[in-house]
């Protein structure tokens, strides 16, 4: 049960319904969404790896819950990791159960020849398309939805949620589809507690992103970069900035650049920051607890796990600061590393106290060691962006359309042919 306090520059929508009957609330919520869907077309975008189809106890739950809703106009699955045509056909059959007379379902075969040819055509125009992964899959699926011209609001969530139910989906969509709210973007958040281990999860959020943006807000203030101070204050406002669940209007989505690496979530928040006034942005408490697959720390391999996540996220923030006038050098980065680490230790003390009063298992030594690794990863990040300055964002579809006016026609034909 959460409180009703509002902090920061965006609106926080709490889970106050929990004091009442949950099923009654869900029924009322879905009735509202069904009414709104008569006038506002709602699409659901699901980035999905083929390997996630091999975990039916999780994905079956998600698909079964989506089957029960009646307010979705379309579902688009961006399927990655399926090179063989047999795997794509398997996905078509699997997600085909979501098709109804009122709801269309399409699979974007990211590895398929037709989609790969389109990516090649775009790249030939010197427009970066990134590398294969969740970000590129989301970007492709958004392009297809824009080409269809039948979506007003688009929601997105992952396909590895162990605690999924359709209440999550309804609450994710309601703020942006409700015509009385006037929200253009809504970010989900939730607690991350392992019920089996009785431990706090979400290490990159708790131990890196929150302490990092918190201290960067102060550093930018002290250095006189007030625009960047506001930028980091905005990121600090979000309870779970790395949550993969959000909804937004199609009009907003058309103009957003999409990061193709682990910086996807913080990059999206930044894109929204520059395009939407704060009163049109919300975050919503989606679910009482959220469980999904956990990544290993991988301290010795920067290409895997939390190591890669931290580097990709830090790379985005460093590049953003540099593009906004901050001169990065060894001394500045070293100062950022040390102040971040000291701030992280303060947060760890608070997490420890929180765990203690809630009878959770909390390994403070392991938490502090993880934060120490994260501060080491910051130096690795700095060395990488110093040697190779690259942008990890794919340009918005509005930008692509300027260079390739018939790109939507090509994308429509490719997806329809694959799904025929």
C-alpha positions as CSV (number, residue, x, y, z in Angstrom):
1,X,0.0,0.0,0.0
2,X,1.5,3.3,-1.1
3,X,0.9,6.8,0.2
4,X,-0.6,9.8,-1.7
5,X,2.3,12.2,-1.6
6,X,3.4,14.0,-4.7
7,X,7.1,14.9,-5.2
8,X,9.0,16.2,-8.1
9,X,7.8,17.7,-11.3
10,X,5.6,14.9,-12.7
11,X,2.4,13.2,-11.4
12,X,2.7,10.0,-9.4
13,X,-0.3,7.7,-9.5
14,X,-0.4,5.5,-6.5
15,X,-1.9,2.1,-5.8
16,X,-4.6,3.5,-3.5
17,X,-7.1,0.9,-4.8
18,X,-5.5,-1.7,-2.7
19,X,-7.6,-0.8,0.3
20,X,-10.7,-1.9,-1.6
21,X,-11.8,-5.1,-3.4
22,X,-9.2,-5.8,-6.1
23,X,-11.5,-7.7,-8.4
24,X,-14.2,-5.0,-8.2
25,X,-11.5,-2.4,-9.0
26,X,-10.2,-4.5,-12.0
27,X,-13.7,-4.9,-13.4
28,X,-14.4,-1.1,-13.2
29,X,-11.0,-0.3,-14.7
30,X,-11.6,-2.6,-17.7
31,X,-15.1,-1.2,-18.2
32,X,-13.6,2.3,-18.4
33,X,-10.9,1.1,-20.9
34,X,-13.5,-0.6,-23.1
35,X,-15.5,2.6,-23.2
36,X,-12.4,4.7,-24.0
37,X,-11.4,2.2,-26.7
38,X,-14.5,3.0,-28.7
39,X,-13.0,6.3,-29.5
40,X,-9.2,5.8,-28.9
41,X,-7.4,3.0,-30.6
42,X,-5.0,1.1,-28.2
43,X,-2.1,-1.1,-29.3
44,X,0.2,-3.3,-27.2
45,X,3.8,-3.8,-28.3
46,X,5.6,-6.9,-27.0
47,X,9.3,-7.2,-27.5
48,X,9.9,-11.0,-27.3
49,X,12.9,-13.2,-27.7
50,X,12.3,-16.7,-29.1
51,X,14.1,-18.0,-26.0
52,X,11.2,-16.6,-23.9
53,X,8.8,-18.8,-25.8
54,X,10.8,-21.8,-24.3
55,X,9.7,-20.6,-20.9
56,X,5.9,-21.3,-21.2
57,X,5.1,-21.1,-17.5
58,X,5.9,-17.4,-17.8
59,X,4.8,-16.5,-21.3
60,X,1.6,-18.6,-21.1
61,X,0.5,-16.6,-18.1
62,X,1.1,-13.3,-20.0
63,X,-0.7,-14.4,-23.1
64,X,-3.6,-15.9,-21.2
65,X,-4.1,-12.7,-19.3
66,X,-4.0,-10.5,-22.5
67,X,-6.6,-12.9,-24.0
68,X,-9.1,-11.7,-21.4
69,X,-9.0,-8.0,-22.2
70,X,-11.3,-6.5,-24.8
71,X,-10.0,-3.0,-25.2
72,X,-6.9,-3.7,-27.4
73,X,-7.2,-2.8,-31.1
74,X,-4.0,-4.6,-32.0
75,X,-1.0,-6.6,-30.6
76,X,2.4,-6.4,-32.3
77,X,5.1,-8.8,-31.2
78,X,8.6,-7.9,-32.1
79,X,10.3,-11.3,-32.3
80,X,14.1,-11.5,-32.0
81,X,16.4,-14.5,-31.9
82,X,14.5,-16.5,-34.5
83,X,16.7,-17.0,-37.5
84,X,15.0,-20.1,-38.7
85,X,11.6,-19.7,-40.5
86,X,10.2,-22.6,-38.4
87,X,10.7,-20.6,-35.2
88,X,8.9,-17.6,-36.8
89,X,6.0,-19.9,-37.8
90,X,5.9,-21.3,-34.3
91,X,5.6,-17.7,-32.9
92,X,2.8,-16.9,-35.3
93,X,0.9,-20.0,-34.2
94,X,1.6,-19.3,-30.5
95,X,0.5,-15.6,-30.4
96,X,-2.3,-16.4,-32.9
97,X,-4.5,-17.3,-29.9
98,X,-4.7,-13.5,-29.2
99,X,-6.5,-12.8,-32.4
100,X,-10.2,-11.9,-32.1
101,X,-12.7,-10.3,-34.6
102,X,-11.9,-7.0,-32.9
103,X,-8.2,-7.4,-32.3
104,X,-5.4,-7.9,-34.9
105,X,-2.1,-9.6,-34.1
106,X,1.1,-9.3,-36.1
107,X,4.6,-10.7,-35.6
108,X,7.6,-8.6,-36.7
109,X,10.2,-11.1,-37.8
110,X,13.3,-9.1,-36.9
111,X,15.6,-11.8,-38.3
112,X,13.6,-12.3,-41.4
113,X,15.0,-11.4,-44.9
114,X,12.4,-8.8,-45.6
115,X,13.0,-6.9,-42.4
116,X,16.7,-7.2,-42.7
117,X,16.5,-5.8,-46.3
118,X,14.6,-2.8,-45.0
119,X,17.3,-2.2,-42.3
120,X,19.9,-2.4,-45.0
121,X,18.0,0.1,-47.2
122,X,17.8,2.6,-44.3
123,X,21.5,2.1,-43.4
124,X,22.4,2.9,-47.0
125,X,20.9,6.4,-46.5
126,X,23.4,6.9,-43.7
127,X,20.7,6.5,-41.1
128,X,21.9,4.3,-38.1
129,X,19.7,1.4,-37.2
130,X,21.7,0.1,-34.3
131,X,22.3,-3.5,-33.5
132,X,19.9,-6.3,-32.9
133,X,18.3,-6.2,-29.4
134,X,15.3,-5.0,-27.6
135,X,15.8,-1.3,-28.6
136,X,15.9,-2.1,-32.3
137,X,13.0,-4.5,-32.1
138,X,10.9,-1.8,-30.3
139,X,11.9,0.7,-33.0
140,X,10.9,-1.6,-35.8
141,X,7.5,-2.4,-34.2
142,X,6.8,1.3,-33.7
143,X,7.5,1.9,-37.3
144,X,5.0,-0.8,-38.4
145,X,2.4,0.6,-36.0
146,X,2.9,4.1,-37.5
147,X,2.6,2.7,-41.0
148,X,-0.8,1.1,-40.1
149,X,-2.1,4.4,-38.9
150,X,-4.6,2.8,-36.5
151,X,-3.0,3.5,-33.1
152,X,-3.6,6.4,-30.9
153,X,-2.0,5.0,-27.7
154,X,0.7,2.4,-27.5
155,X,1.7,0.4,-24.5
156,X,4.8,-1.7,-24.1
157,X,5.9,-4.3,-21.6
158,X,8.4,-7.2,-21.5
159,X,7.6,-10.9,-21.9
160,X,9.5,-12.3,-18.9
161,X,7.3,-11.0,-16.0
162,X,6.8,-13.8,-13.5
163,X,4.1,-12.0,-11.6
164,X,2.1,-10.7,-14.6
165,X,-1.6,-10.1,-14.5
166,X,-3.9,-7.9,-16.6
167,X,-4.3,-5.4,-13.8
168,X,-0.7,-4.3,-14.7
169,X,-1.7,-3.8,-18.3
170,X,-4.9,-1.9,-17.5
171,X,-3.2,0.5,-15.1
172,X,-0.3,1.0,-17.5
173,X,-2.7,2.1,-20.3
174,X,-5.3,4.0,-18.3
175,X,-3.4,7.3,-17.7
176,X,-2.6,7.9,-21.4
177,X,-5.9,6.7,-22.8
178,X,-8.2,8.5,-20.3
179,X,-9.2,11.7,-22.1
180,X,-9.7,13.5,-18.8
181,X,-6.1,13.1,-17.7
182,X,-4.2,14.7,-20.7
183,X,-1.1,12.6,-20.1
184,X,1.1,11.8,-23.1
185,X,3.5,9.5,-21.4
186,X,3.2,7.1,-18.4
187,X,6.0,5.1,-16.9
188,X,5.4,2.1,-14.7
189,X,7.0,1.4,-11.4
190,X,6.7,-1.3,-8.7
191,X,8.5,-2.9,-5.8
192,X,11.1,-5.6,-6.6
193,X,11.2,-8.1,-3.8
194,X,12.0,-11.8,-4.2
195,X,9.4,-13.7,-2.3
196,X,11.6,-16.9,-2.1
197,X,14.8,-15.2,-1.1
198,X,13.1,-12.3,0.9
199,X,15.6,-9.9,-0.7
200,X,15.5,-6.6,-2.5
201,X,16.2,-6.9,-6.3
202,X,16.6,-4.2,-8.9
203,X,20.3,-3.7,-8.2
204,X,21.2,-1.4,-11.1
205,X,18.3,0.9,-10.2
206,X,18.9,0.9,-6.5
207,X,22.7,0.9,-6.4
208,X,23.6,2.8,-9.6
209,X,21.0,4.9,-11.4
210,X,19.3,6.4,-8.3
211,X,22.5,7.3,-6.4
212,X,24.2,8.5,-9.7
213,X,21.4,10.9,-10.9
214,X,21.0,12.1,-7.3
215,X,24.6,13.1,-7.0
216,X,24.8,14.4,-10.6
217,X,22.0,16.8,-9.8
218,X,24.1,18.3,-7.0
219,X,27.3,18.3,-9.1
220,X,25.6,20.1,-12.0
221,X,24.3,22.7,-9.6
222,X,27.7,23.2,-8.1
223,X,29.3,23.5,-11.6
224,X,26.7,26.0,-12.7
225,X,25.1,23.8,-15.3
226,X,21.5,24.6,-14.3
227,X,19.8,23.1,-17.3
228,X,21.6,19.8,-16.6
229,X,20.7,20.1,-12.9
230,X,17.0,20.2,-14.0
231,X,17.6,17.2,-16.3
232,X,19.0,15.0,-13.5
233,X,16.3,16.2,-11.1
234,X,13.7,15.0,-13.6
235,X,15.3,11.6,-13.7
236,X,15.6,11.4,-10.0
237,X,11.8,11.9,-9.8
238,X,11.1,8.5,-11.2
239,X,10.7,5.7,-8.7
240,X,11.9,3.0,-11.1
241,X,13.6,4.7,-14.1
242,X,14.7,1.3,-15.6
243,X,11.2,-0.2,-15.6
244,X,10.5,-1.6,-19.1
245,X,6.8,-0.8,-18.9
246,X,5.4,2.5,-20.3
247,X,2.6,3.8,-22.5
248,X,2.5,6.9,-24.7
249,X,0.6,8.6,-27.4
250,X,1.4,7.7,-31.0
251,X,1.9,11.3,-31.8
252,X,4.7,11.5,-29.2
253,X,6.2,8.2,-30.1
254,X,6.7,9.2,-33.8
255,X,9.2,11.9,-32.7
256,X,11.3,9.9,-30.2
257,X,14.8,8.5,-30.9
258,X,15.2,4.9,-29.5
259,X,18.4,3.6,-27.9
260,X,19.4,0.2,-29.1
261,X,21.4,-0.8,-26.0
262,X,20.7,-1.1,-22.2
263,X,20.3,2.7,-22.2
264,X,16.9,2.3,-23.8
265,X,14.8,3.2,-20.7
266,X,16.8,6.3,-19.5
267,X,17.2,7.5,-23.1
268,X,13.4,7.3,-23.6
269,X,12.9,9.3,-20.4
270,X,15.3,11.9,-21.8
271,X,13.5,12.0,-25.1
272,X,10.2,12.6,-23.3
273,X,11.8,15.3,-21.2
274,X,12.6,17.4,-24.3
275,X,9.2,16.9,-26.0
276,X,6.6,16.9,-23.3
277,X,5.8,19.4,-20.5
278,X,5.9,17.9,-17.0
279,X,2.2,18.0,-16.3
280,X,1.6,15.6,-19.2
281,X,4.0,13.0,-17.7
282,X,3.0,10.5,-15.1
283,X,4.4,7.4,-13.3
284,X,2.1,4.7,-12.0
285,X,2.4,2.0,-9.4
286,X,1.5,-1.0,-11.5
287,X,1.6,-4.1,-9.3
288,X,2.2,-5.2,-5.7
289,X,5.4,-7.0,-6.6
290,X,7.4,-7.6,-9.8
291,X,9.5,-10.6,-10.6
292,X,11.5,-11.4,-13.7
293,X,14.7,-13.0,-14.7
294,X,17.8,-11.6,-12.9
295,X,21.1,-10.8,-14.5
296,X,24.5,-11.8,-13.1
297,X,27.0,-9.1,-12.1
298,X,29.7,-10.4,-14.5
299,X,32.4,-8.2,-13.0
300,X,35.1,-9.6,-15.4
301,X,33.1,-9.4,-18.6
302,X,31.8,-6.0,-19.8
303,X,29.6,-7.6,-22.5
304,X,27.3,-9.4,-20.1
305,X,24.9,-8.9,-17.2
306,X,24.9,-5.9,-14.9
307,X,28.4,-5.0,-16.1
308,X,27.1,-4.3,-19.6
309,X,23.9,-2.6,-18.3
310,X,25.8,-0.1,-16.1
311,X,28.3,0.8,-18.9
312,X,25.5,1.3,-21.5
313,X,23.5,3.5,-19.1
314,X,26.6,5.5,-17.9
315,X,27.6,5.9,-21.5
316,X,24.3,7.6,-22.3
317,X,24.6,10.0,-19.3
318,X,28.2,10.9,-20.1
319,X,27.5,11.5,-23.8
320,X,24.4,13.6,-22.8
321,X,26.5,15.8,-20.5
322,X,29.2,16.2,-23.2
323,X,26.6,17.2,-25.8
324,X,25.3,19.8,-23.4
325,X,28.5,21.6,-22.8
326,X,30.2,19.7,-20.0
327,X,34.0,19.2,-20.7
328,X,34.8,15.6,-19.6
329,X,38.3,14.7,-18.6
330,X,40.0,12.3,-16.3
331,X,39.8,14.5,-13.3
332,X,36.1,15.3,-13.7
333,X,35.2,11.6,-14.3
334,X,37.2,10.6,-11.2
335,X,35.4,13.1,-9.1
336,X,32.0,11.8,-10.4
337,X,33.1,8.2,-9.6
338,X,34.1,9.0,-6.1
339,X,31.1,11.1,-5.2
340,X,28.7,8.6,-6.8
341,X,30.3,5.8,-4.7
342,X,30.0,7.8,-1.4
343,X,26.4,8.6,-2.3
344,X,25.7,4.9,-3.0
345,X,27.0,3.9,0.4
346,X,24.5,6.4,2.0
347,X,21.6,4.8,0.0
348,X,22.8,1.3,1.0
349,X,22.5,2.3,4.7
350,X,18.9,3.4,4.0
351,X,18.1,0.2,2.2
352,X,19.6,-1.8,5.1
353,X,17.3,0.0,7.6
354,X,14.3,-0.5,5.3
355,X,15.1,-4.2,5.0
356,X,15.6,-4.6,8.8
357,X,12.2,-3.2,9.7
358,X,10.5,-5.3,7.0
359,X,12.3,-8.5,8.0
360,X,14.1,-8.9,4.7
361,X,17.5,-10.6,4.2
362,X,20.1,-7.9,3.4
363,X,23.7,-8.6,2.7
364,X,25.3,-5.1,3.3
365,X,28.8,-6.3,2.4
366,X,27.6,-7.7,-1.0
367,X,25.6,-4.5,-1.7
368,X,28.6,-2.3,-1.0
369,X,30.8,-4.6,-3.1
370,X,28.4,-4.3,-6.0
371,X,28.4,-0.5,-5.7
372,X,32.2,-0.6,-5.7
373,X,32.2,-2.6,-8.9
374,X,29.7,-0.1,-10.4
375,X,32.0,2.8,-9.7
376,X,34.8,0.8,-11.4
377,X,32.6,0.3,-14.4
378,X,32.3,4.1,-14.7
379,X,36.0,4.3,-15.4
380,X,35.6,1.6,-18.1
381,X,32.8,3.6,-19.6
382,X,34.9,6.8,-19.7
383,X,37.8,5.0,-21.4
384,X,35.4,3.5,-24.0
385,X,33.7,6.7,-25.0
386,X,37.0,8.5,-25.0
387,X,38.3,6.1,-27.6
388,X,35.1,5.7,-29.7
389,X,32.5,8.4,-29.6
390,X,29.3,6.8,-30.8
391,X,25.6,7.6,-30.6
392,X,23.5,4.6,-29.4
393,X,20.2,6.1,-30.5
394,X,18.2,5.2,-33.6
395,X,16.6,8.3,-35.2
396,X,12.9,8.7,-34.8
397,X,10.5,7.5,-37.6
398,X,9.7,11.1,-38.3
399,X,13.4,11.6,-39.2
400,X,13.5,8.4,-41.3
401,X,10.4,9.5,-43.2
402,X,12.2,12.6,-44.4
403,X,14.9,10.6,-46.1
404,X,12.7,7.6,-47.3
405,X,9.2,8.8,-48.0
406,X,7.9,5.3,-48.9
407,X,9.5,3.5,-45.9
408,X,6.1,2.9,-44.3
409,X,4.8,1.2,-47.5
410,X,7.8,-1.0,-47.6
411,X,7.5,-1.9,-43.9
412,X,3.8,-2.7,-44.3
413,X,4.4,-5.0,-47.2
414,X,7.2,-6.8,-45.5
415,X,5.3,-7.5,-42.3
416,X,2.1,-8.5,-44.1
417,X,4.0,-10.8,-46.4
418,X,5.8,-12.5,-43.5
419,X,2.5,-12.9,-41.7
420,X,0.5,-14.1,-44.7
